[in-house]
Amino acid sequence: MLKRLSKYIKKLNTKKKTTIKDIANVLNISAAAVSKALHDDSRISEKTKKAVKQVAKNLNYQPNHLASALRKGKSNLVGVIVPRTNSNFFSSVIQNIEEVLNKEGYNIIITQSNESYKKECANIDTLLFTQVDGIIASMANETIDLEYYEKVKSKGIPLILFDRGENDLNVDYIGIDDYNSSHMIVEHLIEQGCKRIAHIGGYKHTRIFNNRIKGYIDALKKHDLPLDTELLIESSLTIEDGRKKMLRLLTLKNRPDAVYVASDYAALGALQVLNEQNINMPNDIALVGFGDEPFTAMVTPTITSINQHSAEIGKQAAKTFLKRVKKTAAKQTLNKIILDAELVVRDSSNTKKSMMHL
């Protein structure tokens, strides 16, 4: 057997991938027996199983999970699509999705769209080709056309959206109450004595950012403060865009006395500009972000922000998928989980640290 194994190792140096047939030829047994041994079939002796696994290791055999998924109609893989992985919010969601699913025998494939609709579509195609058992996703900023998500639904694959998702898709969704969170931020700033509050928001076509804009507008109306369109700015919510939008606000003849930013990253860019121009926070301009990224508690001044409960969102997204793959899934009503958020008050809007709950 050693000579035969040595012969195959040399032969495989010029071959792309080891197959079950290669293992079978080394051991002089059938490919079917090798397959059963690799899957710990009780009909195969322990001696044979041990020999098969040793040869498989020596030949660097890698199972073809795609072929296995096609045969079984189940891959035990779940695709996860996020706008970016360098955000604490999304990395926390991913971590908790994985922890819940791993316990149930599932592995996850993580893809990121980088806020690109084209990249998001390519990610969906890749996950579908890989025969994933479900997709858990948060949409890219650019996504308006829902055709690719409709494709997932049409194939009968469970689709769970979190944080960013559109009602038109009529699928399971997990997130926070963006409208009330936004309303709470504006009321907090008004309580600090602010009367000219700007909002650097996301794009209106994205439901969560539209809800945040609505919450901002309605809170102003509730307190009889005028809506100045100069103070309502759409943004890609990157650090650089936060800098640009803050600089734009500072050029106004009548500057805002508070700025509410729909993302901590853009809020960080705004804070950099305010610090560079020696503008005191919160006395001259108060600042509030959204997302409670770890850096919000490390910068100077620390940034008031909304805690989105990322860990719970991840757990609930995974649990919702597990419910969907049960035989009774077709009879289930849609799972819409809306979590309350917390306003974490820090130095950028108030020197007194406290917690306000919805």
N, C-alpha and C positions, 0 to 999 in steps of 0.2 A: 504493500500500500504506500510506503514511503517513496518508492521510485515513481509510482503513478502520481502521487501528490506533487513531487518535485517537477515532474514533466508538465503538470497542469499549471503550476505556478509560473514556470517559464513561458508557457503558452499564453497565459493570461496577461503577461507583461505587454503584449501587443493587442490585447482584447479590451474592449471598453468596460464590460461589466460581467461579473460572475453570475451564472444562472444556477438554478436548482439542478439542471441536467449535468453541469460540470461537477457538482458535488456527488451526484449519483454515479458518474463515470469513475471518479476516484475510488468510491466504496464498492463499485460493482453491484449496485442495487438500483431499484426503479426510482424514477423521479417522483412518483406518487408516494413512495415510502419516505423519501427525503422530506417532502412537503408535510407529511403527517408527523414526522419526527420533529420538525421545526415548530410544529403547532402542539407538541406534547400530546399527541394522540395516544390514548391508552392501549391501542392495538399494537403499538411499536414498543419493543423491549427497551429497557433503560440503557443497555449496552449500545444498541444501535443509535438511540437518541444522543448519547454522549459522543459517539464517533461522528455523527452527522454535524453536531454543533461545533466540534473541534475542527473539522475540515472546513466548515463554513467560516469559522474565524480565521483559519490559516489562509483561505482564499479571499478573505475580505468580502464575503458575501453580504450584500445589502438587499433586504426584501423590497419587492416592488409594491409599495402600498397602494398605488393607483390601480394596478391590475387587481389587487386583492379587494379594493373598494368596489370595482366594477363587478366582480364576481359576487360579493356579498350584498351589494346595494347599500353598504354602510362603511364609512371610512373612519369613524370616531375622531374626525377632525372638524373643528369649528373655525371659520374665518372671522377675523376681527379687523375692521377697517376704522382707522382714526385719522383725523386731519394731520396730526403730528405726534411723534413719540417723545419729544423733548419737553413736554408739558407735564408737570407733576399730576395735574388732574387726569390726563389720559393715561399716563403710566400707572397711576393708582387704580384706575378702572380696569386696565388690562391685567394687572396683578391679581385683583380680586376675581375677575372672570376666570382666570387660569386656575386659581386655588379651588374654586367651586367645581369647575369642570374636570380637573385632574382627579378629584376624588371619585368621580363617576366614570372614569376610564376614557375621558376625552382629552385630546391635545389641541392646542390652538395654533393657527397660522396668523401672524400679525402683519398687516400691511398698512402703509400710510399714504394718504393722498397728497400731502403737502399743500392742501387747500385747492388742488387742481381737479376740475371735473374730468378731464381727459385721463389723468392718472387714476382717479377713482373708478372710472369705467374699466380701465385695464386691470385694476385690482379685482374687480368683480368677475371679469372673464377668467382670470387666473384661478380664483377660488372655485368657480363653477367647474373648470377643467379638472381641478384637483379632487372633485367629487366631495366637497365638504358637506357635512350633515346640516349645517346651518350657518348663517351669517349674522354677526352682531356689529352694528356700524353706527358711526357718527359722521354726518355728511360734511363734505368740503364746502367752504365758503362760496365757491363758484357754482355749485350745483343748483340748477333750476329745473332742468329736464330730468324727470324721474324714470325715464325709459329703462335704464339698466336695473333699477331697483324693482320695477315691474317685471322684468325678466326673471329675477330671482323668485318673485311670488308665483309667476306662471309655471315654474318648474316644481312648485310644491315644497320648496325649501324654506324652513322657518327663517324669518327675517325679523330681527329685533333691533330697533333703533334706540339710541340713548343720546341725551344732551341735545343733539341737533337731529331733528326729524320732521317730516311733513305730514300733516293730518290727512292729506289727499291719498296717501299710500294705504291708510287703513290697516296698520300693522301694530304689533306690540311696541310700547314706548316706555322708557324710564328716564326721568329727568327731575328738575326742580321747578318750582313755580316762578318762572322768569318775570312775569308781570308783577306779582306781589313783591318779589325781591327788589326790582327796580323802584317800585313805589316806596318801599321801605328806605332805600338809599336816599331818595330825594327828601323824604320827610325828615330823615336824620340830619341832612344838610340844612334844611329849613330851621330845625330846632337849634342848630348852631348859629343861627342868625343870617344865613346866606339867603340872598334874594335874586341873584342873577346866576343861575346854575346852568352850565353848559353840559352837553352830553356827547361824548365821542363814542358812537355806537357802531355796531356791525352793519352788514348790508340788510336792507329791509326785506329782501326776498327770503331770507332765512328766518324761519318761524321764531326761534328763540330771541333773535336780535330785534325782530319786529315787536315781540311782546315786551321786551325791555324798553323800547322806544315808547310804546303805548303806556307802560307804567310810569315812565318819566313825564309824559305829557299830562296824563290824568292826575298825577300828584301835584303838578304845577297848578292845574285848574282847581283842584280841591282847595288849595291855599291862596287862590286868587292872584297867582303870579302869571304874568304874560308869557306866552311862548314866542321867543325870538328865534326865527329860523336861522339866523347867523350862529346861534349857539347849539344847533342840532346838526351834527356832522357824521356822515357815514364813513367807515374806515375799514381797512383790512385787519386792523387790530394787532399789527406787529409792533415791535419796539420802535422801529424806524418810523412807522406811520404815526405812532403815538407822539413822537418828537415833532413831526411835521404838523400835525393837527394842533398841538399845543402852541407851537410858534405862530400858527395862523390865528389862534384865539387871542394871543398876546398883541397882535397887530390891530385889534379892534379898538376904536375910540373909547368904547365903553366895555372895558374888560369884564369877564365873569369873575365872581367872587368864589366860585366853586366849580370844579370839573368832575363829573362822574363819567368814568371810562368803563366800557363793557367788557374789558379784558385786563388782567393784571399786567400782561406784557406791554400793551399800549400804555397802561398807567405808569409803568416803569420808564418808558420813553418820555412821557409827560413830566414825571418827577425829575428826570435828568435835566430837562430844559429849565424847569422852575429853579432847581438848585444852581444851575449855571448862571442864571440871571438874578441870583440872590433874592428871589421872591419867597417871602416867609410863608410856610405852611404850618398851621391852617389860617393864620391871622390875615394874610393878604389874599391867598387863594387856598381853599380847602380842596383835597383830592381824595377820590374814592375809586377803587378798582373793582374787579369782579373775578373770583376764582380761588382766592386765598392760597396762591402759590407760596412755597416756603420763603422765597426771597422777600415777600411783603413784610415779614417780621424782622428782616435783617438789614434793610436799607435805612438811610436817614433822610427824612423822618420815615418811620414805619408807616405802611400804607393800610388804611381801612379797606376792607374787602368783604366779599360774600363767600362763605364756605358752602360749596356745592355738594358736600357729602359724596365724594367720588367713590369711596370704598363701598358704600351701600348701593350706589348706582351699579357698580360692577357686579356685586353679589346678586342683585335683583335681576340684572340682565341675563346672567348665567342661569339662574333658577327659572326664569321665564322660558329660556330655550329648552331646558330639561322638561318642563311641562309640555312644551310643544311637540317633543319627539315621542311622547307617550301615545299609545294607540287611541286614546280618547281626545287627542289634540284637536281633531276636526270639530268636535262639539264644544270646544272651549270658546268663551267670549274673549274679546281682545283685552290684553293686560295693559292698562294705562296706570303707571305708578308715578305720581307726582309728589316729590318729597319737599318738605319745608326746608328753607335755607336759614342760615344764621348770618347776621351782620356782625363782623368782628371789627370793633371800633379801635383804631390806633391813632398815632400822633398826627397823621396827615389831615385828619378832619376833627380831631378832638384830643386834647391832652389827657383826658380821663379815659382809662381803659374800662370797657364794659362789654357785655354781650346783649344784643337785642334779638329776640326770637320772633319768628312769624307766629 
